[in-house]
């Protein structure tokens, strides 16, 4: 036990940092889309291709990542993931030097493979390093909190690194963030390669040779839950993505004069991610008292009302929101009420993943592991639905198109409400799961 404590403290810290890196690298893609839009003079939907490339990698790598973990174990899979992440971020950094839109997209796609593998390995690895049980769960919650903090920080920092306006922004402006990511990946690789990680012993089941005629997709509530997870990630990413683009659009001047538009827009979007952190902490506190179904019903309904309010209310109605105003520091800034309502949706989306996952895998028994792999593949919704939103922005009224695009979010939230109320019921209890 003494050796375990001595050997695993540093890798635990590294895993928590990697937990944060998943959000750091993923969330960097949204503000990068605005930089790409103006640097390469492309429409909104093309500026979102970085997000699309990052998330579509999940569709390709989700299931294989689970197989890698089973075949190669925690350490090798983590090392491969970190190495791929270093290459992906490195290529994105190179795109700023060669000024190539295509090179950036290639880097975002490769980084997406890494994020998928890290998502697959970090949760169970932290649990393993903590010895399972309450300690393992505590480490996962710590990692999740750091994940939210990094997602908040990268949006704020990106806004602060663009002092001359989004129209003049270059990929090179965010080089400091990319260098930091490369340094963490390199340090993590060295630490993991020098550390002995406890691995699960491969178990050969007597029934392994006989394939079951059933699987996760045999369960209606899991199939509908898989659609729900695809939709959920699209909601989570799409809301702040389009919000930040709207607020810092230089043609619209939504925030008015006298403020650092990029810093304020980034801070407003970051507040959404911060409220996700708050929501996760609250969810952890009340999770033992409220059912996943009840929680999902409430947050889907409230999120739906907030989004509808953001669409129909006039942007001329302003409210105070605490944000970073560049060199002006932290303080209250007037923002459209639409932005404030969308920010508060972050409290709702914060607990959706856990609720959907719990409802979808309930009663699956031995099919749960395969179900998790399918779930990971459907994270690609985070790249597809924001792409659809931004296409709507491009093909509708330039000013109102941003808010019009949130009808996509409304439809998605209606589906989640349906899933919580009706679709999550297990109607396939006759299928053997032992």
C-alpha atoms as one frame of an Amber mdcrd trajectory, in Angstrom:
protein
   0.000   0.000   0.000   2.915   2.329   0.725   4.404   1.743  -2.731   1.030
   2.441  -4.279   0.826   5.854  -2.634   4.392   6.755  -3.654   3.983   5.680
  -7.254   0.502   6.906  -8.033   0.356  10.471  -6.684   2.067  11.972  -9.742
   0.136   9.937 -12.349  -3.119  10.860 -10.589  -2.204  14.536 -10.941  -1.300
  13.955 -14.602  -4.615  12.199 -15.251  -6.505  15.109 -13.700  -4.538  17.512
 -15.920  -5.388  15.353 -18.945  -9.023  15.460 -17.858  -8.722  19.227 -18.125
  -6.884  19.012 -21.434  -9.862  17.225 -23.009 -11.990  20.303 -22.359  -9.129
  22.746 -23.052  -8.359  21.397 -26.533 -12.010  20.743 -27.409 -13.276  24.172
 -26.332 -10.406  25.936 -28.092 -12.006  24.872 -31.391 -15.008  27.215 -30.968
 -13.170  30.555 -30.643 -10.661  29.288 -33.200 -13.578  29.085 -35.624 -14.026
  32.861 -35.360 -10.331  33.411 -36.041 -10.455  31.085 -39.044 -13.556  32.833
 -40.369 -11.838  36.193 -40.652  -8.256  35.101 -41.318  -9.293  32.946 -44.281
 -12.478  34.889 -45.194 -14.858  31.919 -44.956 -18.560  31.730 -43.918 -19.679
  30.760 -40.413 -20.300  27.123 -41.268 -16.749  26.712 -42.594 -15.369  28.385
 -39.483 -17.124  25.642 -37.518 -15.371  22.877 -39.469 -12.657  22.781 -36.785
 -15.298  21.812 -34.212 -16.779  19.364 -36.727 -13.389  17.766 -37.430 -12.679
  17.439 -33.704 -15.977  15.736 -32.918 -16.432  13.633 -36.047 -13.283  11.794
 -34.969 -15.381  10.366 -32.117 -17.684   8.677 -34.649 -14.677   6.926 -36.151
 -12.670   6.254 -32.997 -15.311   5.777 -30.283 -15.779   2.026 -30.563 -12.133
   1.203 -31.490 -10.964   3.202 -28.461 -12.869   0.842 -26.174 -11.319  -2.133
 -27.942  -7.852  -0.588 -27.546  -8.388  -0.190 -23.825  -9.459  -3.815 -23.540
  -6.571  -5.107 -25.659  -3.628  -2.877 -24.674  -4.605  -1.750 -21.176  -4.656
   1.661 -19.513  -1.020   2.662 -19.842  -0.450   1.902 -23.519  -3.792   3.383
 -24.541  -3.099   6.536 -22.510   0.392   6.889 -24.024  -0.990   6.505 -27.545
  -3.718   9.063 -26.789  -1.238  11.589 -25.408   1.105  11.078 -28.368  -1.723
  11.566 -30.861  -2.853  14.678 -28.966   0.652  16.165 -29.169   0.718  15.577
 -32.929  -2.783  17.026 -33.417  -2.127  20.232 -31.473   1.304  20.469 -33.099
  -0.260  20.412 -36.577  -2.792  23.066 -35.518   0.106  25.218 -34.336   1.928
  24.636 -37.641  -1.174  25.850 -39.503  -0.612  29.287 -37.985   2.909  29.377
 -39.387   2.038  28.182 -42.907  -1.350  29.987 -42.796  -3.285  27.001 -44.098
  -6.948  26.363 -43.324  -6.656  22.741 -44.450  -3.659  22.068 -42.197  -5.607
  23.386 -39.202  -8.551  21.095 -39.977  -6.182  18.117 -40.240  -4.759  18.969
 -36.823  -8.240  19.362 -35.317  -9.250  15.974 -36.731  -6.158  14.249 -35.288
  -6.653  16.012 -31.947 -10.211  14.645 -31.959  -8.856  11.087 -32.072  -6.783
  11.892 -28.992  -9.705  13.454 -27.105 -11.824  10.377 -27.826  -9.131   7.997
 -26.564  -8.470  10.150 -23.505 -12.191  10.232 -22.693 -12.231   6.449 -22.917
  -9.218   5.881 -20.677  -9.092   8.758 -18.156 -12.312   7.963 -16.233 -11.583
   4.272 -15.543  -7.864   4.975 -15.077  -8.500   7.559 -12.359 -10.863   5.133
 -10.686  -8.165   2.442 -10.901  -5.413   4.696  -9.527  -7.689   5.675  -6.643
  -8.313   2.036  -5.795 -11.964   2.150  -6.831 -14.865   2.815  -4.466 -15.394
   6.247  -2.944 -11.769   7.315  -3.478 -11.925   6.434  -7.155 -15.241   8.283
  -7.571 -13.802  11.284  -5.722 -10.887  11.440  -8.155 -13.248  11.269 -11.142
 -15.343  14.117  -9.703 -12.153  16.124  -9.155 -11.127  15.476 -12.735 -14.581
  16.498 -13.973 -14.392  19.762 -12.052 -10.951  20.531 -13.474 -12.349  19.693
 -16.906 -15.008  22.401 -16.488 -12.486  24.923 -15.176 -10.209  24.414 -18.175
 -13.159  24.727 -20.532 -14.003  28.058 -18.898 -10.413  29.304 -18.876  -9.617
  28.618 -22.527 -12.600  30.686 -23.735 -11.625  33.650 -21.526  -7.937  33.428
 -22.437  -8.667  33.255 -26.153 -10.666  36.484 -25.916  -7.870  38.204 -23.985
  -5.261  37.133 -26.561  -7.108  38.973 -29.354  -6.596  42.631 -28.419  -6.926
  44.128 -31.924 -10.422  42.860 -32.760 -11.618  39.584 -34.204 -11.310  40.889
 -37.779  -7.537  41.180 -37.334  -7.103  37.959 -35.360  -4.602  35.317 -36.477
  -4.013  31.730 -35.399  -0.649  32.918 -34.101  -2.476  35.017 -31.462  -3.354
  31.840 -29.566   0.069  30.199 -29.889   0.623  30.579 -26.089  -2.383  28.309
 -25.439  -1.185  25.752 -27.972   2.352  25.767 -26.535   0.892  25.181 -23.061
  -1.113  22.212 -24.378   1.967  20.745 -26.079   3.994  21.103 -22.871   1.350
  19.318 -20.787   1.056  16.498 -23.324   4.839  16.049 -23.372   5.087  16.057
 -19.563   2.194  13.593 -19.282   3.839  11.224 -21.769   7.121  11.205 -19.812
   5.416  10.643 -16.440   3.144   7.882 -17.727   5.965   6.075 -19.520   7.996
   5.962 -16.285   5.121   4.888 -14.041   3.776   1.411 -13.443  -0.005   1.445
 -13.818  -2.245  -1.317 -12.374  -4.013  -3.148 -15.174  -7.048  -5.377 -15.267
  -6.251  -9.027 -15.855  -7.847 -10.270 -19.055 -10.770 -12.535 -18.306 -11.917
 -15.173 -20.748 -15.597 -15.862 -20.420 -16.911 -19.354 -21.019 -19.585 -17.813
 -23.182 -17.155 -15.688 -25.217 -17.245 -18.042 -28.159 -21.013 -18.018 -28.434
 -22.268 -14.713 -29.728 -25.542 -13.520 -28.268 -28.334 -12.634 -30.646 -28.925
  -9.568 -28.481 -26.896  -6.443 -27.903 -27.287  -2.853 -26.649 -29.251  -1.935
 -29.775 -31.847  -4.567 -28.864 -33.099  -2.222 -26.147 -35.431   0.566 -27.275
 -34.543   2.850 -24.370 -30.857   2.540 -25.218 -31.395   3.310 -28.922 -33.427
   6.398 -28.026 -30.837   7.269 -25.376 -28.070   7.059 -27.972 -29.918   9.618
 -30.075 -30.312  11.705 -26.919 -26.555  11.693 -26.235 -25.850  12.717 -29.861
 -28.306  15.586 -29.453 -27.085  16.537 -25.971 -23.456  17.067 -27.009 -24.675
  19.162 -29.950 -26.672  21.325 -27.533 -23.773  21.672 -25.110 -21.336  22.814
 -27.807 -23.737  24.717 -30.062 -25.136  27.148 -27.487 -21.857  28.900 -26.518
 -20.368  28.478 -30.005 -23.035  30.528 -31.792 -23.453  32.865 -28.807 -19.830
  33.987 -28.893 -19.939  34.477 -32.678 -23.059  36.619 -32.357 -21.714  38.842
 -29.593 -18.382  39.583 -31.260 -19.623  39.970 -34.844 -18.099  43.328 -35.856
 -20.867  44.082 -38.387 -23.639  43.768 -35.793 -21.997  45.628 -32.871 -24.262
  43.748 -30.436 -22.295  44.798 -27.341 -21.947  48.456 -28.370 -18.901  50.647
 -27.867 -16.669  51.132 -24.862 -15.933  47.463 -24.237 -13.336  44.954 -25.389
 -15.775  43.037 -27.579 -13.668  39.875 -27.955 -12.874  39.671 -24.239 -16.496
  40.258 -23.207 -17.888  37.809 -25.780 -15.361  35.193 -24.676 -16.176  35.820
 -21.033 -19.921  35.489 -21.621 -19.379  32.164 -23.392 -17.012  31.092 -20.621
 -19.692  31.878 -18.041 -21.824  29.210 -19.710 -19.055  26.639 -19.072 -18.573
  27.946 -15.535 -22.268  27.444 -14.804 -21.882  23.898 -16.104 -19.278  23.416
 -13.370 -21.689  24.852 -10.793 -24.462  22.610 -12.077 -22.276  19.508 -11.872
 -21.384  20.279  -8.275 -25.050  20.809  -7.409 -25.965  17.643  -9.276 -23.440
  15.687  -7.257 -24.976  17.006  -4.029 -28.595  16.186  -4.879 -27.861  13.171
  -7.082 -28.625  10.687  -4.303 -31.992  12.330  -3.601 -33.335  12.958  -7.119
 -33.785  10.324  -9.833 -31.954  10.681 -13.129 -35.334  10.733 -14.892 -36.714
  13.483 -12.663 -33.554  15.550 -13.034 -33.568  15.212 -16.831 -37.256  16.213
 -17.018 -36.604  19.396 -15.028 -33.419  20.532 -16.800 -34.805  19.755 -20.279
 -37.975  21.718 -19.531 -36.187  24.695 -17.981 -33.565  24.710 -20.751 -36.368
  24.704 -23.334 -38.078  27.717 -21.720 -34.788  29.649 -21.456 -33.929  28.998
 -25.102 -37.395  29.997 -26.319 -37.070  33.201 -24.315 -33.697  33.907 -25.929
 -35.235  33.520 -29.391 -38.364  35.651 -28.969 -37.135  38.491 -26.728 -35.685
  41.625 -28.264 -31.870  42.006 -28.110 -32.453  45.667 -27.270 -33.377  44.584
 -23.735 -30.113  44.682 -21.783 -29.125  43.134 -18.464 -25.972  43.295 -16.369
 -23.703  40.269 -16.463 -20.399  39.939 -14.563 -17.628  39.443 -17.144 -13.976
  40.174 -17.914 -13.668  43.365 -19.963 -10.071  42.926 -21.112  -7.770  45.443
 -19.447 -10.831  46.847 -17.682 -10.804  43.778 -15.473 -13.790  42.011 -13.942
 -17.069  43.891 -13.688 -20.656  44.278 -14.803 -21.313  44.803 -18.507 -24.604
  45.313 -20.335 -25.428  42.357 -22.597 -28.633  41.435 -24.462 -31.074  39.465
 -22.306 -30.912  36.748 -24.954 -27.251  36.122 -24.102 -27.981  35.957 -20.371
 -30.760  33.401 -20.877 -28.545  31.211 -23.067 -25.746  31.382 -20.512 -28.079
  30.039 -17.822 -28.877  27.023 -19.993 -25.408  25.873 -18.883 -26.898  25.003
 -15.502 -29.293  22.667 -17.319 -26.855  20.997 -19.698 -24.401  20.340 -16.860
 -26.224  17.260 -15.562 -27.695  15.954 -18.811 -24.863  13.592 -19.767 -25.038
  11.666 -16.501 -28.830  11.538 -16.548 -29.047  10.306 -20.142 -26.266   7.760
 -19.647 -27.826   6.334 -16.479 -31.269   6.029 -18.057 -29.956   4.548 -21.313
 -27.828   1.791 -19.747 -30.264   0.888 -16.964 -31.068  -2.791 -17.191 -28.437
  -3.565 -19.843 -26.314  -5.793 -17.594 -23.536  -7.492 -19.576 -24.179  -5.214
 -22.561 -23.197  -2.053 -20.664 -19.546  -1.979 -21.827 -20.482  -2.215 -25.506
 -23.139   0.421 -24.923 -20.493   2.806 -23.544 -18.478   2.417 -26.764 -21.504
   3.322 -28.868 -22.122   6.333 -26.644 -18.566   7.554 -27.192 -18.996   7.332
 -30.970 -22.152   9.439 -30.828 -20.307  12.308 -29.141 -19.816  13.383 -32.778
 -23.110  15.262 -32.403 -20.995  18.027 -30.886 -19.565  18.686 -34.338 -22.619
  18.106 -36.516 -25.345  20.160 -34.816 -23.207  23.337 -34.366 -22.354  23.029
 -38.065 -26.093  23.010 -38.823 -26.650  26.027 -36.575 -23.930  28.026 -38.289
 -25.263  27.069 -41.722 -28.619  28.543 -40.653 -26.811  31.724 -39.598 -25.243
  31.991 -43.061 -28.455  31.386 -44.983 -30.822  33.629 -43.022 -30.918  37.296
 -42.101 -27.372  38.145 -40.981 -28.537  39.826 -37.785 -31.394  37.596 -36.672
 -29.873  34.423 -38.132 -27.865  33.804 -34.975 -30.955  33.696 -32.758 -32.973
  31.879 -35.434 -30.402  29.074 -35.372 -31.423  28.290 -31.784 -34.610  26.664
 -33.083 -32.286  23.692 -33.633 -31.626  23.702 -29.877 -35.364  23.990 -29.151
 -36.143  20.895 -31.242 -33.299  19.015 -29.544 -34.521  19.937 -26.048 -38.046
  18.819 -26.939 -36.600  15.433 -27.864 -34.689  15.217 -24.567 -37.884  16.047
 -22.686 -39.682  13.288 -24.608 -36.895  10.852 -23.774 -37.039  11.683 -20.078
 -40.832  11.376 -19.957 -41.438   8.398 -22.251 -38.469   7.099 -24.236 -36.310
   6.156 -21.250 -38.678   3.412 -20.094 -37.192  -0.077 -20.483 -39.741  -2.039
 -22.517 -37.329  -4.924 -23.221 -37.097  -6.501 -19.787 -37.604  -9.921 -21.343
 -34.081  -9.871 -22.828 -31.589 -11.822 -20.638 -28.729  -9.587 -19.432 -26.831
 -11.865 -17.011
